[in-house]
């Protein structure tokens, strides 16, 4: 069974990044803190100082690990690819990435790890579904997500609501056109750090 989905962290007021593409504090739920000195009595010796490390906990960890274990494919926008510097040619996850763009970059060590698609989001999703081992395709980047929603390509939306109001930045659900997109909520999970995980099927 194939599935095209959205999996994004979003502020309560609807932003997935700040005005300069900054993602803090929207991804803080993926990290934990511990005393800067970890030996016995380290908290006192560290004088209250902490270090931050990748380590989601509880439900946050369970949901993230379940998603990362899926051997799917990803369709990402060129702007997101540029901001991430192509992840150094090693994007997250276990499957291929398809970059939607009007202007593919020169082929080099980083760009050769990706397939660049110039003929629209429908083509990119079709190619990604054909390449996905699990039949699952993730849409990444606000513009690509919005194109996918407008085209009726999305099956499921998974949003992590972060308890913060950013006030400005890049909105996830913007420029969706005049038609309503009806959703069916299938699951709600409350995680550590005040995160609420919401699962919706797109009603067709």
C-alpha positions, 0 to 999 in steps of 0.5 A: 500500500502506498502513502504520501505523507507530511511529517513536520514540527510546527509552532502552535501558530502554524510556523515550521521555521523562522523568517531566516529558516531557523528551526529552533525551538521547533526541533528541541523535542529531539534533544535532551540535556544532561549535566556537563559532567556525567560522573557521580555527583557531576551535577554539583561539579558542573555547577548546574551547567548542562550539555545538549545532545540528540536524544528524544525521550518517551513517546517522542523517541518511539514515534521518531524511531518508527518513522526513521526505520521506514525505507521510504523516499522523500520529495524535497524542494530545491530551497530546502535542499539549498538551505541544508546544503544537500546534507553533505550528500548524506540526507537523513533516512534510508531511502532516495531523495527527489528534489523538485526544481526548475534549475538542477545544480551541476553534478558533483559529489553532493548533487549526485546523491539526489534525483532532480525533477523538473517536470512538477510535483506529480512527477516527483511523487510518482518517481518517489513512489516507484523508488520507495521500498515501503511504498511511503513517500515523505514531502519535505519543505513548505512549498513542496508540501503545499503543492502536494496538498493542492494537487490532492497527492497527500494521504496523511499529515503528522504534525508535532505541535510545539508549545511556542508562538513564533509570530512570524516565519514560514507557514506550513499550511499557506497558499492552499487554494480556495477548496477546503481540505477535510481531515480525519483525526486518527491519533493523538499522542502527548509527548515530553517537553509539551509536544503534541503529536497529531495524526490526520488522514486526508479525506478524499 
